[in-house]
């Protein structure tokens, strides 16, 4: 599997599968917002009531939160804390790490419950793990065959030289 710091290439087919899955999770968990973030803080996908949220900042802060709690985990001899929960007056945030590299964030309020969210996230995490595994396989195949499906595959050094001469 790719290391946690290597970049993950998102293909359209897997992105659609991810969106279908998190939209289903949003409905079944009765949540407000769901988003996926990589450990570098890049937003991968989001669904729900995102129009009034700064998803870029949320993604970045979530990754920072995971990094900080990872440091806490190491201090007490744990590998990582795979699930985090923050309870607020109106909204709650459930955060889980999928496949060691993707962060699933579920924001919900009193219309749902932590038990329901945890149950639905557990099921969705298995499916997200499968999609992630497919992405990793696809990325490795494309890495082994450079230039396949690349728009630059047929451009030669002579073509570039001719362009600038």
Residue pairs with C-beta under 8 A, 6 or more apart in sequence:
1 99
1 100
1 133
1 136
2 8
2 101
2 136
2 139
2 140
4 39
4 100
4 101
5 39
5 40
7 38
7 40
8 38
8 101
8 102
8 132
8 135
8 136
8 139
9 135
9 138
9 139
9 142
10 44
10 135
11 135
11 138
14 131
14 134
14 135
14 138
15 45
17 131
18 36
18 44
18 45
18 128
18 131
19 45
19 47
21 124
21 127
21 128
21 131
22 34
22 35
22 36
22 45
22 47
22 104
22 124
23 47
24 124
25 31
25 34
25 106
25 120
25 121
25 124
26 33
26 34
26 47
26 48
28 120
29 106
29 108
29 112
29 116
29 117
29 120
29 121
30 108
30 111
30 112
30 116
31 48
31 106
31 107
31 108
31 112
31 117
32 48
32 49
32 91
32 107
32 108
32 109
33 46
33 47
33 48
33 49
33 50
33 53
33 105
33 106
33 107
34 46
34 47
34 48
34 104
34 105
34 106
34 107
35 43
35 44
35 45
35 46
35 47
35 50
35 55
35 58
35 59
35 105
36 43
36 44
36 45
36 46
36 98
36 102
36 103
36 104
36 105
36 128
37 43
37 44
37 59
37 62
37 63
37 102
37 103
37 105
38 44
38 63
38 101
38 102
38 103
39 63
39 66
39 67
39 101
39 102
39 103
40 63
41 59
41 60
41 62
41 63
41 64
42 59
43 55
43 56
43 58
43 59
44 102
46 55
48 107
58 105
62 95
62 103
62 105
63 103
65 84
65 95
66 84
66 95
66 97
66 103
69 80
69 81
69 84
70 80
70 81
72 81
73 79
73 80
73 81
80 97
82 96
82 97
83 94
83 95
83 96
83 97
83 118
84 93
84 94
84 95
84 96
85 92
85 93
85 94
85 95
85 114
86 92
86 93
86 95
90 109
90 110
91 107
91 108
91 109
92 107
92 108
92 109
92 114
92 117
93 105
93 106
93 107
94 105
94 106
94 108
94 114
94 117
94 118
94 121
95 103
95 104
95 105
95 106
96 103
96 104
96 121
96 125
97 103
97 104
98 104
98 125
98 128
98 129
98 132
99 128
99 129
99 132
99 133
101 132
102 128
102 132
104 121
104 124
104 125
104 128
106 117
106 121
108 117
142 148
142 149
147 153
